[in-house]
Amino acid sequence: MAVDPGPARPAVLGQNQYGKAETRVVRITRDGATHHIKDLGVSVSLSGDMDEVHYSGSNANVLPTDTAKNTVYAFAKEYGIASAEQFGIHLARHFVTSQPPIHRARVRIEEYAWERIEHSGRGAHSFVRRGQETRLAQITYDGSSWEVVSGLKDLTVLNSTDSEFRGYVKDKYTTLPEARDRILATSVRARWRFGWTGEEQPVPDWEESYAETKRHLLQAFAETYSLSLQQTLYRMGARVIEHRGEVDEIRLSLPNRHHFLVDLEPFGLKNDNEVYFAADRPYGLIEATILRDGREARIPVDLTHL
């Protein structure tokens, strides 16, 4: 039955999408007595010919979000989960190529890492949740080209020395004393975009790329004598661009986890850069994108901290 579009509308529909958010899937791969685990939170977002469902309520072009959830579980069985990126590629391709009204699929994945508990018992099937960081992946496909953005969040790092902050602008509201030796701590949120845009190109080794990118971020943080968190951020991103040829762009968001010296004089004690108060808020927030020369920035600003 044809749907009456009704009178002309003063308001028109803009960009829109729908999908299933945070489907949690745990995949166990059993290799004899040795087991392997992948633990993902998968969010699927679909867009395309969806005007009528908004204007008139017609669901003729709508794939239920429950179906998206079921697809995640079925693909975990059918394809396994070699990496968050590859799993997202399987899903995005499926939604765009199997449903004509769907023109674009975006799959966001958070991976929760587990490490094996070594023990003398039977088999290798015991794990402890690793607490360092959460791995991120976002895969977007429009039927002809791919965009893969990997990343991580909540990677907390600290240098107990080799950090200064001085020579900054001062006005009548400035009370912060200059620091020639301070703790520098942050919780790294990083997202990096690959140059890979289609399967006619060599596909990156997603697992190796993630491990090496994280390693370079940590090495740059540890090896930089920091005069500002901005400088450290740049060196972290630049090191990734310099060492990982598959990465075209990296966006870093670094909250400054301030550590203030505690005044111990009321107790007759001298605080020689030994006892600190760790303040969780408010915090400075330093953000920037570092690009391979000749590339353009495409990773959006992170709104997590806003």
DOKE-41458 format. One record per residue (C-alpha): residue in one letter; x, y, z; chain. Coordinates in Angstrom, 3 decimals, padded with zeros to 6 digits. Layout:
! residues N
residu,x,y,z,chaine
A,X,Y,Z,A
...
! end
This chain:
! residues 306
residu,x,y,z,chaine
M,000.000,000.000,000.000,A
A,001.377,003.400,-000.993,A
V,002.122,005.738,001.877,A
D,000.697,009.247,001.651,A
P,003.642,011.598,001.997,A
G,001.345,014.282,003.434,A
P,001.786,018.011,003.000,A
A,005.080,019.711,002.226,A
R,007.324,019.792,005.289,A
P,009.081,022.875,006.616,A
A,011.731,020.567,008.109,A
V,013.776,018.042,006.133,A
L,015.728,015.031,007.313,A
G,019.483,015.392,007.516,A
Q,022.215,012.855,008.076,A
N,020.946,009.809,009.940,A
Q,021.884,006.262,010.861,A
Y,020.666,003.435,013.038,A
G,022.039,000.199,014.395,A
K,022.790,-001.963,017.397,A
A,025.202,-000.668,020.017,A
E,027.509,-002.589,022.340,A
T,026.803,-006.182,021.427,A
R,029.137,-008.125,023.685,A
V,030.567,-011.265,022.099,A
V,033.161,-013.621,023.548,A
R,034.703,-016.137,021.128,A
I,036.646,-019.133,022.443,A
T,038.891,-020.951,019.988,A
R,039.802,-024.420,021.178,A
D,043.133,-025.712,019.898,A
G,043.169,-029.007,021.715,A
A,043.827,-028.325,025.380,A
T,045.002,-024.782,024.554,A
H,042.248,-022.200,024.283,A
H,042.301,-018.656,022.888,A
I,039.860,-015.870,023.751,A
K,038.585,-012.767,021.983,A
D,036.259,-010.458,023.931,A
L,034.607,-007.663,021.940,A
G,031.956,-004.980,022.301,A
V,030.587,-004.389,018.795,A
S,028.472,-001.424,017.683,A
V,026.962,-001.429,014.184,A
S,025.641,001.720,012.505,A
L,023.857,001.619,009.124,A
S,022.742,004.385,006.750,A
G,021.210,004.641,003.296,A
D,017.652,004.937,001.939,A
M,016.034,005.558,005.295,A
D,013.963,008.691,004.662,A
E,010.555,007.007,004.730,A
V,010.974,005.320,008.078,A
H,011.504,008.783,009.579,A
Y,008.815,010.613,007.592,A
S,006.037,008.030,007.547,A
G,007.127,005.147,009.751,A
S,007.426,002.697,006.828,A
N,009.894,-000.034,007.792,A
A,010.242,-001.399,004.246,A
N,013.964,-000.563,004.091,A
V,014.785,-001.237,007.722,A
L,016.881,-004.226,008.768,A
P,016.017,-004.760,012.458,A
T,018.737,-003.853,014.899,A
D,018.140,-007.239,016.515,A
T,019.254,-008.790,013.225,A
A,022.475,-006.793,013.427,A
K,023.064,-008.242,016.885,A
N,022.409,-011.784,015.646,A
T,024.780,-011.243,012.726,A
V,027.585,-010.388,015.127,A
Y,027.107,-013.672,016.953,A
A,026.751,-015.720,013.762,A
F,029.867,-014.202,012.204,A
A,031.851,-014.886,015.383,A
K,031.091,-018.549,014.794,A
E,031.348,-018.561,010.990,A
Y,034.504,-016.495,010.534,A
G,036.069,-016.511,013.980,A
I,037.770,-013.354,015.241,A
A,041.321,-013.089,013.941,A
S,041.433,-009.393,014.837,A
A,038.968,-006.642,015.695,A
E,039.681,-004.965,012.352,A
Q,039.176,-008.071,010.232,A
F,035.969,-008.967,012.078,A
G,034.643,-005.459,011.467,A
I,035.508,-005.743,007.769,A
H,033.486,-008.967,007.474,A
L,030.478,-007.313,009.137,A
A,030.602,-004.035,007.202,A
R,030.909,-005.822,003.855,A
H,027.971,-008.064,004.700,A
F,025.550,-005.277,005.612,A
V,026.331,-003.153,002.545,A
T,026.396,-005.966,-000.018,A
S,023.413,-007.973,001.285,A
Q,020.904,-005.130,001.801,A
P,020.312,-002.764,-001.188,A
P,018.873,000.085,000.958,A
I,022.037,000.131,003.088,A
H,024.734,002.238,001.445,A
R,027.181,002.648,004.307,A
A,028.094,000.594,007.344,A
R,030.238,001.672,010.253,A
V,031.393,-000.910,012.783,A
R,032.971,000.231,016.037,A
I,034.689,-002.325,018.237,A
E,036.194,-002.271,021.695,A
E,038.398,-005.238,022.523,A
Y,038.983,-006.288,026.131,A
A,042.283,-008.092,026.472,A
W,042.902,-011.253,028.452,A
E,046.218,-012.916,029.169,A
R,046.875,-016.505,029.963,A
I,047.454,-017.646,033.550,A
E,050.433,-019.954,033.474,A
H,049.942,-022.935,035.765,A
S,050.930,-026.550,036.113,A
G,047.416,-027.953,035.793,A
R,045.804,-029.678,032.856,A
G,045.427,-027.596,029.693,A
A,045.894,-023.891,028.971,A
H,042.458,-022.411,029.445,A
S,042.759,-019.994,032.375,A
F,042.898,-016.243,031.818,A
V,043.102,-013.004,033.776,A
R,041.682,-009.771,032.424,A
R,044.535,-007.489,031.343,A
G,044.075,-004.018,032.772,A
Q,046.356,-001.827,030.648,A
E,044.093,-000.497,027.914,A
T,041.030,-001.102,025.779,A
R,041.677,-001.667,022.090,A
L,039.531,000.234,019.591,A
A,038.633,-000.271,015.939,A
Q,036.261,001.500,013.571,A
I,035.581,000.125,010.101,A
T,033.541,002.073,007.542,A
Y,032.486,000.750,004.122,A
D,030.337,002.435,001.451,A
G,030.335,-000.289,-001.172,A
S,033.507,000.864,-002.932,A
S,036.069,002.070,-000.397,A
W,037.136,001.268,003.135,A
E,038.303,003.346,006.054,A
V,039.911,001.567,008.985,A
V,040.754,003.453,012.171,A
S,042.378,001.550,015.015,A
G,043.178,002.835,018.449,A
L,043.278,002.448,022.186,A
K,042.017,004.200,025.298,A
D,042.762,004.211,029.024,A
L,046.459,003.470,028.570,A
T,047.774,005.141,031.734,A
V,051.434,006.130,031.720,A
L,053.693,008.116,034.067,A
N,057.192,009.571,034.061,A
S,058.420,010.325,037.571,A
T,061.058,012.794,036.291,A
D,062.470,014.274,033.037,A
S,059.523,016.662,032.772,A
E,059.406,020.440,033.182,A
F,056.809,023.154,032.752,A
R,058.043,026.743,032.782,A
G,058.354,029.860,030.658,A
Y,054.587,030.039,030.083,A
V,052.356,033.103,029.850,A
K,051.407,034.622,033.188,A
D,048.619,037.056,033.959,A
K,046.967,038.310,037.145,A
Y,045.077,035.014,037.548,A
T,048.137,032.767,037.262,A
T,049.101,031.023,040.491,A
L,050.800,027.880,039.155,A
P,054.506,027.828,040.077,A
E,057.028,026.856,037.436,A
A,058.279,023.270,037.652,A
R,061.779,022.115,036.721,A
D,061.187,018.536,037.801,A
R,057.648,017.197,037.865,A
I,055.638,014.018,037.447,A
L,054.125,013.727,033.964,A
A,051.149,011.377,033.836,A
T,048.366,010.870,031.336,A
S,045.770,008.378,030.138,A
V,046.374,007.933,026.429,A
R,043.502,007.860,023.975,A
A,044.822,007.364,020.455,A
R,043.210,006.661,017.102,A
W,045.160,006.027,013.915,A
R,043.906,005.800,010.335,A
F,045.377,003.393,007.823,A
G,046.251,004.257,004.234,A
W,044.528,001.027,003.187,A
T,041.273,001.882,001.369,A
G,040.524,-001.177,-000.756,A
E,041.193,-004.851,-001.059,A
E,043.219,-004.397,-004.236,A
Q,045.940,-003.128,-001.875,A
P,047.988,-005.329,000.465,A
V,046.007,-005.744,003.675,A
P,047.918,-004.719,006.823,A
D,048.689,-007.262,009.498,A
W,046.223,-005.790,011.989,A
E,047.561,-007.591,015.061,A
E,051.200,-006.726,014.404,A
S,050.314,-003.142,013.516,A
Y,048.436,-002.643,016.780,A
A,051.215,-004.104,018.916,A
E,053.936,-002.093,017.188,A
T,051.985,001.177,017.196,A
K,051.371,000.819,020.927,A
R,055.062,000.040,021.447,A
H,056.143,003.181,019.607,A
L,053.699,005.328,021.579,A
L,055.120,004.019,024.839,A
Q,058.733,004.315,023.720,A
A,058.256,007.930,022.655,A
F,056.581,008.783,025.956,A
A,059.409,007.194,027.939,A
E,062.292,008.603,025.880,A
T,061.153,012.230,025.483,A
Y,062.556,014.763,027.923,A
S,059.341,016.745,028.197,A
L,059.156,020.529,028.304,A
S,055.390,020.344,027.772,A
L,052.759,017.669,027.295,A
Q,052.213,019.085,023.808,A
Q,055.813,018.276,022.920,A
T,055.449,014.737,024.259,A
L,052.216,014.254,022.309,A
Y,053.869,015.325,019.080,A
R,056.810,012.993,019.578,A
M,054.469,010.078,020.286,A
G,052.473,010.659,017.116,A
A,055.511,011.475,014.976,A
R,057.254,008.281,016.030,A
V,054.265,006.230,014.861,A
I,054.213,008.011,011.482,A
E,057.980,007.586,011.108,A
H,058.001,003.846,011.925,A
R,054.645,002.515,010.704,A
G,054.255,003.051,006.980,A
E,050.672,001.756,006.966,A
V,049.478,004.635,009.187,A
D,048.597,007.970,007.522,A
E,047.164,009.852,010.497,A
I,047.100,009.575,014.266,A
R,044.979,011.629,016.649,A
L,045.964,011.757,020.305,A
S,043.992,012.970,023.305,A
L,046.073,013.285,026.475,A
P,044.496,014.476,029.723,A
N,047.160,015.818,032.055,A
R,046.806,013.784,035.247,A
H,048.197,016.423,037.600,A
H,050.370,015.417,040.552,A
F,050.877,018.196,043.076,A
L,053.520,018.218,045.804,A
V,051.969,017.932,049.260,A
D,052.905,020.660,051.712,A
L,054.557,018.780,054.577,A
E,055.954,021.835,056.382,A
P,053.110,021.883,058.956,A
F,054.486,018.522,060.129,A
G,058.097,019.696,060.198,A
L,058.955,017.610,057.139,A
K,060.651,018.541,053.879,A
N,059.029,017.295,050.691,A
D,061.915,016.773,048.274,A
N,059.795,015.763,045.239,A
E,058.720,012.579,046.982,A
V,055.080,012.882,048.163,A
Y,052.340,013.962,045.760,A
F,048.596,014.401,045.650,A
A,047.120,012.864,042.485,A
A,044.220,015.077,041.342,A
D,041.629,013.496,039.068,A
R,039.862,016.771,038.123,A
P,039.924,019.331,036.778,A
Y,042.616,018.350,034.311,A
G,044.397,019.874,031.374,A
L,043.480,018.261,028.054,A
I,045.951,018.244,025.179,A
E,044.790,017.031,021.752,A
A,046.325,017.043,018.296,A
T,046.508,015.189,015.004,A
I,049.839,014.198,013.438,A
L,049.790,013.430,009.718,A
R,052.008,011.861,007.115,A
D,053.179,014.680,004.864,A
G,050.730,015.162,001.997,A
R,047.793,013.470,003.734,A
E,044.710,015.194,005.087,A
A,043.116,014.858,008.514,A
R,039.978,012.702,008.532,A
I,039.701,011.425,012.108,A
P,037.066,013.598,013.869,A
V,037.663,015.433,017.102,A
D,037.189,013.145,020.086,A
L,034.191,014.237,022.181,A
T,034.842,011.761,024.987,A
H,036.092,014.389,027.407,A
L,033.460,017.031,026.552,A
! end
